[in-house]
Amino acid sequence: MANETAIAIEKARLNEELKSSKDFLNSVLEGIGEGVIVLDKDFRIVAANSAYINQEKPEGEVIGKHCYSISHRFEKACHELGHECPVLKTFETGKYASGIHTHYDSKGKASYVEVHSYPLKDSADNITMVVETITDVTERYELEKRLVESEERYRDLYDNAPDMYFSISGDLILLDCNNTMAQNLGYKKNELIGNHVSFFTMTPQEELNRKINTIKLTGSLVNTEARWRMKSGEIIDVILNITAFYNEAGDFIFARVSARDITDKKVIETELKKKVNDLEDFYKMAVDREMKMVELKKEIERLRGKSV
């Protein structure tokens, strides 16, 4: 009788310890602001906090259910469908793992989550369960996605703009250029980037130094002309507009340059100038001829007067 009583007391003590342990675990889980679940080796949910429930909005109880059926609405484990599973990786390696997943609530609404998995080990150092934290990063993901799309649109506009764009350092090294510039000069971009601007410009070094110093001091250089040598050796005329960029301390970082090919314009201007000169020469010749005709008429009249 005394033995049975001792067993009952020990059983009650163990149950109380188990209850306290569960209460402690629930307290820990609820104290974490993000969604948390504890999973066994069959990917069944052993415990889940309210933040997880609020994130996933499941229909009914989640304890005992497979995580992939609740979070992904899959009938098979994620890795069986070709998806990377941090939980599986943690079970296999015994180490922390993470990843980005798409989760769906009971209404099919998608959300992007960042998952982190951590191993739980027994006294023999065997992995018995995995704790997975789930943080909703939908807003951040969408912002990053829009940012990437915006950067891609900007890069497309930059690379395929009608004008040539490039950036130079304070020592006149080409830092970047668009496709238009490379194509107009007959090079590939990687053949230009990293070179000194003297690689293609015919402007003397002394003048280049003077211009970059002016840019650093004033912040810009507007409508300055230059001559560039193409890969083929052909010379083109360009007009440049240059803007300097500075850091928060006011130190020069780089200059951004827009360049436009004005070779055809220069040819037209030269032809027009020649035509103007030709017209001026013709006008001068015509005036001289008219004056000579007037003098000739006067001489004829004078001779007629003498004959009378």
VENQUI-V177844 format. One record per pair of residues at least 4 apart in sequence whose ideal C-beta (glycine too) atoms are under 8 Angstrom apart, sorted by the first residue. I is the first residue (numbers start at 1). J is the second residue. D is the distance in whole Angstrom. If there is no record, write none. Layout:
i & j & d
I & J & D
I & J & D
This chain:
i & j & d
1 & 5 & 6
2 & 6 & 6
3 & 7 & 6
4 & 8 & 6
5 & 9 & 6
6 & 10 & 6
7 & 11 & 6
8 & 12 & 6
9 & 13 & 6
10 & 14 & 6
11 & 15 & 6
12 & 16 & 6
13 & 17 & 6
14 & 18 & 6
15 & 19 & 6
16 & 20 & 6
17 & 21 & 6
18 & 22 & 6
19 & 23 & 6
20 & 24 & 6
21 & 25 & 6
22 & 26 & 6
23 & 27 & 6
24 & 28 & 6
25 & 29 & 6
25 & 38 & 8
25 & 47 & 6
26 & 30 & 6
26 & 47 & 7
26 & 49 & 8
27 & 31 & 6
28 & 32 & 7
29 & 36 & 5
29 & 38 & 8
29 & 47 & 6
29 & 48 & 7
29 & 49 & 4
30 & 49 & 5
30 & 50 & 6
30 & 51 & 8
32 & 36 & 5
32 & 49 & 6
32 & 51 & 7
32 & 133 & 7
33 & 51 & 6
34 & 51 & 6
34 & 133 & 5
34 & 134 & 6
34 & 135 & 5
34 & 136 & 8
35 & 48 & 8
35 & 49 & 7
35 & 51 & 5
35 & 52 & 4
35 & 54 & 8
35 & 55 & 5
35 & 56 & 7
35 & 113 & 8
35 & 133 & 7
35 & 134 & 4
35 & 135 & 7
35 & 136 & 8
36 & 48 & 7
36 & 49 & 5
36 & 51 & 7
36 & 52 & 6
36 & 131 & 7
36 & 132 & 7
36 & 133 & 5
36 & 134 & 7
37 & 45 & 5
37 & 46 & 8
37 & 47 & 7
37 & 48 & 5
37 & 49 & 8
37 & 52 & 5
37 & 62 & 8
37 & 67 & 6
37 & 131 & 8
37 & 132 & 5
37 & 134 & 7
38 & 45 & 7
38 & 46 & 4
38 & 47 & 4
38 & 48 & 8
38 & 120 & 7
38 & 129 & 5
38 & 130 & 7
38 & 131 & 5
38 & 132 & 8
39 & 43 & 6
39 & 44 & 7
39 & 45 & 6
39 & 46 & 6
39 & 67 & 6
39 & 87 & 6
39 & 129 & 6
39 & 130 & 5
39 & 131 & 8
39 & 132 & 6
40 & 44 & 5
40 & 46 & 6
40 & 128 & 8
40 & 129 & 6
41 & 91 & 6
41 & 128 & 8
41 & 129 & 8
42 & 66 & 7
43 & 66 & 5
43 & 67 & 5
43 & 68 & 6
43 & 77 & 6
43 & 87 & 7
44 & 64 & 6
44 & 65 & 7
44 & 66 & 6
44 & 67 & 8
45 & 62 & 5
45 & 63 & 6
45 & 64 & 7
45 & 65 & 6
45 & 66 & 8
45 & 67 & 6
45 & 70 & 7
46 & 63 & 7
46 & 129 & 6
47 & 63 & 7
48 & 52 & 5
48 & 53 & 6
48 & 62 & 5
48 & 63 & 7
49 & 53 & 7
50 & 54 & 6
51 & 55 & 6
52 & 56 & 6
52 & 62 & 8
52 & 134 & 6
53 & 57 & 7
53 & 58 & 7
53 & 62 & 7
55 & 103 & 7
55 & 105 & 8
55 & 111 & 7
55 & 113 & 7
55 & 134 & 6
55 & 136 & 6
56 & 62 & 8
56 & 70 & 6
56 & 71 & 6
56 & 103 & 6
56 & 105 & 6
56 & 106 & 8
57 & 105 & 4
57 & 106 & 5
57 & 107 & 7
58 & 62 & 5
58 & 65 & 8
58 & 70 & 5
58 & 105 & 8
58 & 106 & 6
59 & 106 & 5
61 & 65 & 7
62 & 70 & 5
65 & 69 & 6
65 & 70 & 5
66 & 70 & 7
66 & 77 & 7
67 & 71 & 6
67 & 87 & 7
67 & 132 & 7
68 & 72 & 5
68 & 74 & 4
68 & 76 & 7
68 & 77 & 5
68 & 78 & 5
69 & 73 & 7
69 & 74 & 6
69 & 75 & 7
71 & 101 & 7
71 & 103 & 5
71 & 104 & 8
71 & 134 & 8
72 & 78 & 6
72 & 83 & 8
72 & 101 & 7
72 & 102 & 8
72 & 103 & 6
72 & 104 & 6
73 & 104 & 5
73 & 108 & 8
74 & 78 & 7
74 & 81 & 6
76 & 80 & 4
76 & 81 & 6
77 & 81 & 8
77 & 85 & 7
77 & 88 & 8
78 & 83 & 4
78 & 84 & 7
78 & 85 & 4
78 & 88 & 8
78 & 101 & 8
79 & 83 & 6
79 & 84 & 7
79 & 85 & 5
79 & 88 & 5
83 & 101 & 7
84 & 89 & 8
84 & 99 & 5
85 & 89 & 7
85 & 99 & 8
86 & 90 & 6
86 & 97 & 4
86 & 98 & 6
86 & 99 & 5
86 & 115 & 5
86 & 116 & 7
86 & 117 & 4
86 & 132 & 7
87 & 91 & 7
87 & 97 & 8
87 & 115 & 8
87 & 117 & 5
87 & 130 & 5
87 & 132 & 6
88 & 92 & 6
89 & 93 & 6
89 & 95 & 8
89 & 97 & 4
89 & 117 & 7
90 & 94 & 7
90 & 95 & 6
90 & 96 & 7
90 & 97 & 5
90 & 117 & 4
90 & 118 & 7
90 & 119 & 5
90 & 127 & 7
90 & 130 & 5
91 & 119 & 8
91 & 127 & 6
91 & 130 & 6
93 & 97 & 7
94 & 119 & 5
94 & 121 & 8
94 & 127 & 6
95 & 119 & 7
96 & 116 & 7
96 & 117 & 7
96 & 118 & 6
96 & 119 & 8
97 & 116 & 8
97 & 117 & 5
98 & 114 & 7
98 & 115 & 6
98 & 116 & 5
98 & 117 & 7
99 & 114 & 8
99 & 115 & 6
100 & 112 & 6
100 & 113 & 7
100 & 114 & 6
100 & 115 & 8
100 & 137 & 7
100 & 141 & 7
101 & 112 & 8
101 & 113 & 5
101 & 115 & 6
102 & 110 & 6
102 & 111 & 7
102 & 112 & 6
102 & 113 & 8
103 & 110 & 7
103 & 111 & 5
103 & 112 & 8
103 & 113 & 5
103 & 134 & 7
104 & 108 & 6
104 & 109 & 7
104 & 110 & 6
104 & 111 & 8
105 & 109 & 5
105 & 111 & 7
111 & 136 & 6
111 & 138 & 5
112 & 136 & 7
112 & 137 & 5
112 & 138 & 5
112 & 141 & 4
112 & 142 & 8
113 & 134 & 5
113 & 135 & 6
113 & 136 & 6
113 & 137 & 6
113 & 138 & 8
114 & 134 & 8
114 & 135 & 5
114 & 137 & 5
115 & 132 & 6
115 & 133 & 7
115 & 134 & 5
115 & 135 & 8
116 & 132 & 7
116 & 133 & 5
116 & 135 & 8
117 & 130 & 5
117 & 131 & 7
117 & 132 & 5
117 & 133 & 8
118 & 130 & 7
118 & 131 & 5
118 & 132 & 8
118 & 133 & 8
119 & 127 & 5
119 & 130 & 6
120 & 127 & 7
120 & 128 & 6
120 & 129 & 4
120 & 130 & 7
120 & 131 & 6
121 & 125 & 5
121 & 126 & 6
121 & 127 & 6
121 & 128 & 7
122 & 126 & 5
122 & 128 & 5
137 & 141 & 5
138 & 142 & 6
139 & 143 & 6
140 & 144 & 6
141 & 145 & 6
142 & 146 & 6
143 & 147 & 6
144 & 148 & 6
145 & 149 & 6
146 & 150 & 6
147 & 151 & 6
148 & 152 & 6
149 & 153 & 6
150 & 154 & 6
151 & 155 & 6
152 & 156 & 6
153 & 157 & 6
154 & 158 & 6
155 & 159 & 6
156 & 160 & 6
157 & 161 & 6
158 & 165 & 6
158 & 178 & 5
159 & 178 & 5
159 & 179 & 4
159 & 180 & 7
160 & 178 & 7
160 & 179 & 6
160 & 180 & 7
161 & 165 & 6
161 & 178 & 6
161 & 180 & 6
162 & 180 & 7
163 & 180 & 7
163 & 258 & 5
163 & 259 & 7
163 & 260 & 5
164 & 177 & 7
164 & 178 & 7
164 & 180 & 5
164 & 181 & 4
164 & 184 & 6
164 & 238 & 7
164 & 258 & 7
164 & 259 & 4
164 & 260 & 7
164 & 261 & 7
165 & 177 & 7
165 & 178 & 4
165 & 180 & 7
165 & 181 & 7
165 & 256 & 7
165 & 257 & 7
165 & 258 & 6
165 & 259 & 8
166 & 174 & 6
166 & 175 & 8
166 & 176 & 6
166 & 177 & 4
166 & 178 & 7
166 & 181 & 6
166 & 192 & 8
166 & 256 & 8
166 & 257 & 5
166 & 259 & 7
167 & 174 & 7
167 & 175 & 4
167 & 176 & 5
167 & 177 & 8
167 & 254 & 5
167 & 255 & 7
167 & 256 & 5
167 & 257 & 7
168 & 172 & 6
168 & 173 & 7
168 & 174 & 6
168 & 175 & 6
168 & 197 & 6
168 & 212 & 8
168 & 254 & 6
168 & 255 & 5
168 & 257 & 6
169 & 173 & 4
169 & 175 & 6
169 & 254 & 6
170 & 212 & 7
170 & 216 & 7
170 & 252 & 6
170 & 254 & 7
171 & 196 & 8
172 & 196 & 6
172 & 197 & 5
172 & 198 & 8
172 & 208 & 6
172 & 212 & 6
173 & 194 & 7
173 & 195 & 7
173 & 196 & 6
173 & 197 & 8
174 & 192 & 6
174 & 193 & 5
174 & 194 & 7
174 & 195 & 5
174 & 196 & 8
174 & 197 & 6
174 & 199 & 8
175 & 193 & 7
175 & 254 & 6
176 & 193 & 6
177 & 181 & 4
177 & 182 & 6
177 & 189 & 6
177 & 192 & 5
177 & 193 & 6
178 & 182 & 7
179 & 183 & 6
179 & 189 & 7
180 & 184 & 6
181 & 185 & 6
181 & 192 & 7
181 & 259 & 7
182 & 187 & 5
182 & 188 & 6
182 & 189 & 5
182 & 191 & 8
182 & 192 & 6
184 & 230 & 8
184 & 236 & 7
184 & 261 & 6
185 & 192 & 7
185 & 200 & 6
185 & 228 & 7
185 & 230 & 5
185 & 231 & 6
186 & 230 & 5
186 & 231 & 4
186 & 232 & 6
187 & 191 & 4
187 & 192 & 5
187 & 231 & 5
188 & 192 & 8
189 & 193 & 6
190 & 194 & 8
191 & 195 & 8
192 & 199 & 7
192 & 200 & 7
195 & 199 & 4
195 & 200 & 8
197 & 201 & 5
197 & 203 & 8
197 & 208 & 7
198 & 203 & 8
198 & 205 & 7
198 & 208 & 7
200 & 228 & 5
200 & 229 & 6
200 & 230 & 8
201 & 208 & 7
201 & 226 & 6
201 & 227 & 7
201 & 228 & 6
201 & 229 & 8
202 & 226 & 7
202 & 227 & 4
202 & 228 & 7
202 & 229 & 6
202 & 235 & 7
203 & 207 & 5
203 & 208 & 5
203 & 211 & 8
203 & 226 & 5
203 & 227 & 7
204 & 208 & 7
205 & 209 & 6
206 & 210 & 7
207 & 211 & 6
208 & 212 & 6
209 & 213 & 6
210 & 214 & 7
211 & 215 & 6
211 & 221 & 6
211 & 224 & 7
211 & 242 & 8
212 & 216 & 6
212 & 255 & 7
213 & 217 & 6
214 & 218 & 6
214 & 221 & 6
215 & 219 & 7
215 & 220 & 7
215 & 221 & 5
215 & 242 & 6
215 & 244 & 5
215 & 255 & 5
216 & 244 & 6
216 & 252 & 5
218 & 244 & 8
219 & 243 & 7
219 & 244 & 5
220 & 241 & 8
220 & 242 & 6
220 & 243 & 5
220 & 244 & 6
221 & 240 & 7
221 & 241 & 7
221 & 242 & 4
222 & 241 & 6
222 & 242 & 8
223 & 239 & 6
223 & 240 & 8
223 & 241 & 7
224 & 239 & 7
224 & 240 & 5
224 & 241 & 8
224 & 242 & 7
225 & 237 & 7
225 & 238 & 7
225 & 239 & 5
225 & 240 & 7
225 & 262 & 7
226 & 237 & 8
226 & 238 & 5
226 & 239 & 8
226 & 240 & 6
227 & 235 & 6
227 & 236 & 7
227 & 237 & 6
227 & 238 & 7
228 & 235 & 7
228 & 236 & 5
228 & 238 & 6
229 & 233 & 7
229 & 234 & 8
229 & 235 & 6
230 & 234 & 5
230 & 235 & 7
230 & 236 & 6
236 & 261 & 6
236 & 263 & 5
237 & 261 & 7
237 & 262 & 5
237 & 263 & 5
237 & 265 & 8
237 & 266 & 5
238 & 259 & 5
238 & 260 & 6
238 & 261 & 6
238 & 262 & 6
239 & 259 & 7
239 & 260 & 5
239 & 262 & 5
240 & 257 & 6
240 & 258 & 7
240 & 259 & 5
241 & 257 & 7
241 & 258 & 5
242 & 255 & 5
242 & 256 & 7
242 & 257 & 5
242 & 258 & 8
243 & 255 & 7
243 & 256 & 5
243 & 257 & 8
244 & 252 & 6
244 & 254 & 8
244 & 255 & 5
245 & 252 & 8
245 & 253 & 5
245 & 254 & 6
245 & 255 & 7
245 & 256 & 7
246 & 250 & 5
246 & 251 & 6
246 & 252 & 6
246 & 253 & 6
247 & 251 & 5
247 & 253 & 6
262 & 266 & 6
263 & 267 & 7
264 & 268 & 6
265 & 269 & 6
266 & 270 & 6
267 & 271 & 6
268 & 272 & 6
269 & 273 & 6
270 & 274 & 6
271 & 275 & 6
272 & 276 & 6
273 & 277 & 6
274 & 278 & 6
275 & 279 & 6
276 & 280 & 6
277 & 281 & 6
278 & 282 & 6
279 & 283 & 6
280 & 284 & 6
281 & 285 & 6
282 & 286 & 6
283 & 287 & 6
284 & 288 & 6
285 & 289 & 6
286 & 290 & 6
287 & 291 & 6
288 & 292 & 6
289 & 293 & 6
290 & 294 & 7
291 & 295 & 7
292 & 296 & 6
293 & 297 & 6
294 & 298 & 7
295 & 299 & 6
296 & 300 & 6
297 & 301 & 6
298 & 302 & 6
299 & 303 & 6
300 & 304 & 6
301 & 305 & 7
302 & 306 & 7
303 & 307 & 7
304 & 308 & 7
